[in-house]
Amino acid sequence: MSKIISLPGLIDVHTHLREPGATQKEDFETGTKAAIAGGYTAILDMPNNPEPTITPEAVDKKISLANGRIYCDVGFNFGGTLESSKYFDQIKTKVMALKVYMNHTTGTLLQEDPHALQTIFERWPKQRVLIVHAEKDKLALAIKLAKRNGNRLHVAHVALAEDINRIRKAKTEGLPITCEVTCHHLFLTNADTKRLGPFGQMKPDLGMKQDQNALWKAISDGTMDIIAQDHAPHTIAEKKSEKPPHGVPGLETALPLLLTAVKEDRLTIEKLIELTNTNPRKIFNIPQQEDTFVEIDMEEKYRIDSNNLYTKCGWTPFEGVEVKGKIKKVALRGKVVFENGKISGLFGKIMFPAN
């Protein structure tokens, strides 16, 4: 027996669409198809491409490449480096946020010099979000810099209990700090790494069970602001190579996993909406999408199957996992863009910060 419910279109603030420079993994068309199939009607693209988004020209190139080829709405984040900081005033109306990489990850945007970081934090407009990939001592430094410079700090893909505790403390001290967690850190632990092999390699690494429990606690007590996906596809051949890259896809598996958590009383529908729509929109100043929704059959059970994915990489670390709650329809601004497994219509728009 079916039970159809409707949710607002989901928003993902942490997606790697891989274009330009790595389109063998994903591109604007396949990545936004995957988003729509997963119930995401708005996503923010990250800047650490092989051609990094660190100049006005790079921003304009992404906008040009995406225009007319996207199935959901897409906004762009800018890469924070000492060199790129001179462009902040030029690009601030074209990008949704700044991303600063303070720990090692994919790409060439790592920033470790404290003086360079101070300049980046100081120059970024104070009313706009500054996202950090920062763990442990680097997170402590990011919080210190944000306090000193008055930044609106957002911590990407929190994975460790000690990091969520540090963020919780900063919140109690009044710092305008927000944070996100991914589904792979909510539903996988380091106990899964042997089974998954290179297909479980990501940054941050999968934590221990006590870290996972701390992340769920942060959701229930309100410390966690957003569930984001860090959709970071790589080809199967790349993952099976001698030096497999870090990252896993996630846009199409997130909502089924979260709906299953709702059925298991680990999450409420109200909290799911807050973490995947209300908070992302408010924190990142994302424009409203009128008449946009996702219809779900809460009673339909199925197993996640890579053969049914739209992402170009064609695999998932959640292969074979049984979930309960299937996306039946997605509408974007009154247009049905996904129904019964089929995508139609290039109705996505480039997003700019709402005033």
ChimeraX attribute file (.defattr): number of C-alpha atoms within 10 A of each C-alpha:
attribute: neighborCount
match mode: 1-to-1
recipient: residues
	/A:1	7
	/A:2	10
	/A:3	10
	/A:4	15
	/A:5	12
	/A:6	14
	/A:7	17
	/A:8	22
	/A:9	25
	/A:10	28
	/A:11	29
	/A:12	25
	/A:13	31
	/A:14	23
	/A:15	26
	/A:16	25
	/A:17	27
	/A:18	24
	/A:19	24
	/A:20	19
	/A:21	13
	/A:22	15
	/A:23	15
	/A:24	13
	/A:25	22
	/A:26	27
	/A:27	23
	/A:28	25
	/A:29	21
	/A:30	21
	/A:31	30
	/A:32	30
	/A:33	29
	/A:34	26
	/A:35	28
	/A:36	32
	/A:37	31
	/A:38	25
	/A:39	31
	/A:40	29
	/A:41	30
	/A:42	29
	/A:43	30
	/A:44	24
	/A:45	25
	/A:46	25
	/A:47	28
	/A:48	23
	/A:49	22
	/A:50	14
	/A:51	15
	/A:52	19
	/A:53	24
	/A:54	25
	/A:55	19
	/A:56	16
	/A:57	11
	/A:58	16
	/A:59	19
	/A:60	14
	/A:61	15
	/A:62	19
	/A:63	17
	/A:64	12
	/A:65	14
	/A:66	22
	/A:67	15
	/A:68	15
	/A:69	17
	/A:70	23
	/A:71	30
	/A:72	29
	/A:73	23
	/A:74	27
	/A:75	23
	/A:76	26
	/A:77	26
	/A:78	31
	/A:79	24
	/A:80	30
	/A:81	22
	/A:82	19
	/A:83	11
	/A:84	15
	/A:85	22
	/A:86	15
	/A:87	16
	/A:88	20
	/A:89	11
	/A:90	11
	/A:91	17
	/A:92	19
	/A:93	13
	/A:94	19
	/A:95	19
	/A:96	26
	/A:97	27
	/A:98	28
	/A:99	23
	/A:100	26
	/A:101	24
	/A:102	22
	/A:103	20
	/A:104	16
	/A:105	17
	/A:106	17
	/A:107	13
	/A:108	14
	/A:109	23
	/A:110	18
	/A:111	18
	/A:112	13
	/A:113	10
	/A:114	13
	/A:115	10
	/A:116	16
	/A:117	21
	/A:118	17
	/A:119	16
	/A:120	25
	/A:121	27
	/A:122	17
	/A:123	17
	/A:124	24
	/A:125	18
	/A:126	15
	/A:127	9
	/A:128	19
	/A:129	23
	/A:130	26
	/A:131	26
	/A:132	23
	/A:133	22
	/A:134	23
	/A:135	23
	/A:136	14
	/A:137	11
	/A:138	16
	/A:139	19
	/A:140	16
	/A:141	16
	/A:142	27
	/A:143	24
	/A:144	14
	/A:145	20
	/A:146	22
	/A:147	18
	/A:148	12
	/A:149	17
	/A:150	17
	/A:151	25
	/A:152	21
	/A:153	24
	/A:154	26
	/A:155	25
	/A:156	27
	/A:157	25
	/A:158	22
	/A:159	26
	/A:160	24
	/A:161	20
	/A:162	14
	/A:163	21
	/A:164	25
	/A:165	15
	/A:166	15
	/A:167	24
	/A:168	19
	/A:169	13
	/A:170	18
	/A:171	14
	/A:172	10
	/A:173	9
	/A:174	9
	/A:175	18
	/A:176	17
	/A:177	23
	/A:178	22
	/A:179	21
	/A:180	25
	/A:181	25
	/A:182	21
	/A:183	19
	/A:184	27
	/A:185	25
	/A:186	21
	/A:187	16
	/A:188	18
	/A:189	19
	/A:190	17
	/A:191	12
	/A:192	14
	/A:193	15
	/A:194	10
	/A:195	11
	/A:196	14
	/A:197	13
	/A:198	22
	/A:199	23
	/A:200	24
	/A:201	19
	/A:202	19
	/A:203	19
	/A:204	20
	/A:205	17
	/A:206	23
	/A:207	17
	/A:208	18
	/A:209	17
	/A:210	12
	/A:211	21
	/A:212	22
	/A:213	14
	/A:214	20
	/A:215	25
	/A:216	19
	/A:217	16
	/A:218	18
	/A:219	21
	/A:220	14
	/A:221	8
	/A:222	12
	/A:223	22
	/A:224	21
	/A:225	23
	/A:226	29
	/A:227	29
	/A:228	27
	/A:229	28
	/A:230	27
	/A:231	27
	/A:232	24
	/A:233	28
	/A:234	26
	/A:235	18
	/A:236	15
	/A:237	10
	/A:238	15
	/A:239	20
	/A:240	13
	/A:241	11
	/A:242	9
	/A:243	9
	/A:244	18
	/A:245	21
	/A:246	20
	/A:247	23
	/A:248	25
	/A:249	28
	/A:250	26
	/A:251	30
	/A:252	27
	/A:253	26
	/A:254	22
	/A:255	23
	/A:256	24
	/A:257	22
	/A:258	23
	/A:259	22
	/A:260	20
	/A:261	19
	/A:262	19
	/A:263	17
	/A:264	11
	/A:265	10
	/A:266	14
	/A:267	17
	/A:268	16
	/A:269	15
	/A:270	10
	/A:271	17
	/A:272	21
	/A:273	19
	/A:274	17
	/A:275	24
	/A:276	22
	/A:277	23
	/A:278	18
	/A:279	18
	/A:280	23
	/A:281	20
	/A:282	11
	/A:283	17
	/A:284	18
	/A:285	17
	/A:286	24
	/A:287	15
	/A:288	12
	/A:289	15
	/A:290	12
	/A:291	12
	/A:292	18
	/A:293	22
	/A:294	25
	/A:295	20
	/A:296	23
	/A:297	18
	/A:298	21
	/A:299	16
	/A:300	15
	/A:301	14
	/A:302	14
	/A:303	13
	/A:304	20
	/A:305	16
	/A:306	17
	/A:307	9
	/A:308	12
	/A:309	21
	/A:310	24
	/A:311	28
	/A:312	20
	/A:313	22
	/A:314	18
	/A:315	22
	/A:316	22
	/A:317	22
	/A:318	22
	/A:319	13
	/A:320	12
	/A:321	12
	/A:322	14
	/A:323	21
	/A:324	20
	/A:325	25
	/A:326	22
	/A:327	24
	/A:328	17
	/A:329	22
	/A:330	28
	/A:331	21
	/A:332	26
	/A:333	15
	/A:334	12
	/A:335	13
	/A:336	17
	/A:337	23
	/A:338	24
	/A:339	16
	/A:340	11
	/A:341	13
	/A:342	11
	/A:343	18
	/A:344	13
	/A:345	13
	/A:346	17
	/A:347	16
	/A:348	22
	/A:349	17
	/A:350	20
	/A:351	19
	/A:352	17
	/A:353	17
	/A:354	12
	/A:355	7
